[in-house]
Amino acid sequence: MAAWFTQRTMVQAQWVSGQALRRQDLYRNFIEVAARCYIHALQHDDPDISGLVDLYADISRMRVVSSSEVIESAERIAQKVLDTYSEPDKSFGELRGMVKDHAIDLLHDFSQTCRMEQDFAVGRVGKYASSIPLKRDGRGATIKT
């Protein structure tokens, strides 16, 4: 009976770890696409349709696997990107000033929300979630060691 319980716990920990890695990949992609779209929106009036499609596709994937807080944060980012296209274009000097004042960090709250979600998921499984050795190879693929 103890062996079955241990096996069940390990399988559950592996599943949670796998889910966490899949969400991390999704969030990383969303962050990259959102950052590119936001910088494009700051400098152009014409929207990057391909980038916006990728942004909303990532949000749709989040609706399947993410907490409502993460989804709401992602939707706020997408709305800010869309709203930015209607604002006057920023010069490189203005962008530099925004970076200096930390006003360009559109993704800070999203990153924090994702971190809280990850901490909660790991906490649900307890110590076993960290006992499954997982790492990534040079291409970003998951390797179980």
C-alpha positions in Angstrom: 0.0 0.0 0.0 2.8 2.4 0.9 4.5 1.7 -2.5 1.2 2.5 -4.3 0.8 5.8 -2.4 4.4 6.7 -3.1 4.0 5.9 -6.8 0.8 7.9 -7.0 2.4 10.9 -5.4 5.3 10.8 -7.7 3.1 10.5 -10.8 1.1 13.5 -9.5 4.2 15.5 -8.9 5.5 14.7 -12.4 2.1 15.8 -13.9 2.2 19.1 -12.0 5.8 19.7 -13.0 4.9 19.0 -16.6 1.9 21.4 -16.4 4.1 24.0 -14.9 6.7 23.7 -17.7 4.0 23.9 -20.3 2.6 27.1 -18.7 6.1 28.5 -18.5 6.6 28.0 -22.2 3.2 29.6 -23.0 4.0 32.6 -20.7 7.5 33.0 -22.1 6.0 33.1 -25.6 3.3 35.5 -24.6 5.9 37.8 -23.0 8.0 37.8 -26.1 5.1 38.5 -28.4 3.6 41.2 -26.2 6.9 43.0 -25.8 7.4 43.0 -29.6 3.8 44.2 -30.2 4.1 46.9 -27.6 7.3 48.3 -28.9 5.8 48.2 -32.4 2.7 50.0 -31.2 4.8 52.7 -29.5 6.5 53.4 -32.8 3.8 52.8 -35.5 0.2 53.7 -36.2 -0.4 50.6 -38.3 -0.9 47.5 -36.2 1.2 44.4 -36.5 -1.7 42.1 -37.4 0.4 38.9 -37.3 1.8 39.8 -33.8 -1.7 40.6 -32.5 -3.0 37.3 -33.8 -0.2 35.5 -31.9 -0.9 37.6 -28.8 -4.6 36.7 -28.8 -3.8 33.0 -29.7 -1.6 32.8 -26.6 -4.4 34.3 -24.4 -6.8 31.7 -25.8 -4.4 29.0 -24.8 -4.1 30.5 -21.4 -7.9 30.2 -21.0 -7.4 26.4 -21.0 -4.6 26.1 -18.5 -4.2 29.3 -16.5 -5.8 31.0 -13.5 -8.3 33.7 -14.0 -5.9 36.3 -12.6 -3.3 35.4 -15.2 -5.9 35.6 -18.0 -7.2 39.0 -16.8 -3.6 40.3 -16.6 -2.9 39.1 -20.2 -6.1 40.7 -21.5 -5.1 44.0 -19.9 -1.8 43.8 -21.7 -3.5 43.1 -25.0 -5.9 46.0 -24.5 -2.9 48.4 -23.7 -1.1 47.3 -26.8 -4.3 48.0 -28.9 -4.8 51.4 -27.2 -1.1 52.3 -27.8 -1.6 52.1 -31.6 -4.0 55.1 -31.4 -1.4 57.2 -29.4 1.2 59.4 -31.1 4.4 57.5 -32.1 7.3 57.7 -29.7 10.8 58.8 -30.8 13.8 56.9 -29.8 14.6 59.6 -27.2 11.1 59.2 -25.7 11.5 55.4 -25.6 14.8 55.8 -23.8 13.1 58.1 -21.3 10.4 55.5 -20.7 13.0 52.8 -20.1 14.8 55.1 -17.6 11.5 55.9 -15.8 10.4 52.2 -15.9 7.3 53.3 -17.7 7.9 50.8 -20.5 7.6 47.7 -18.4 4.1 46.7 -19.5 4.7 43.1 -18.4 5.7 43.5 -14.7 2.2 42.7 -13.3 1.7 39.8 -15.6 5.1 38.3 -14.6 4.3 38.7 -10.9 0.8 37.1 -11.4 2.4 34.1 -13.2 5.0 33.7 -10.4 2.2 33.6 -7.8 0.3 31.0 -9.8 3.5 28.9 -10.1 4.2 29.2 -6.4 0.6 28.1 -5.6 0.8 25.1 -8.0 4.1 23.9 -6.5 2.7 24.4 -3.0 -0.2 22.1 -3.7 2.0 19.1 -4.4 4.4 20.0 -1.6 7.9 18.7 -1.3 7.3 16.1 -4.1 7.1 18.7 -6.8 10.7 19.7 -6.3 11.8 16.0 -6.0 11.2 15.3 -9.7 14.5 16.4 -11.4 13.6 18.2 -14.6 15.8 20.4 -16.7 15.8 21.8 -20.2 18.3 21.0 -23.0 19.9 23.7 -25.2 16.7 23.9 -27.4 14.4 24.4 -24.5 13.0 20.8 -24.5 12.2 19.2 -21.1 14.5 16.4 -20.0 13.7 14.2 -17.0 16.9 13.2 -15.3 
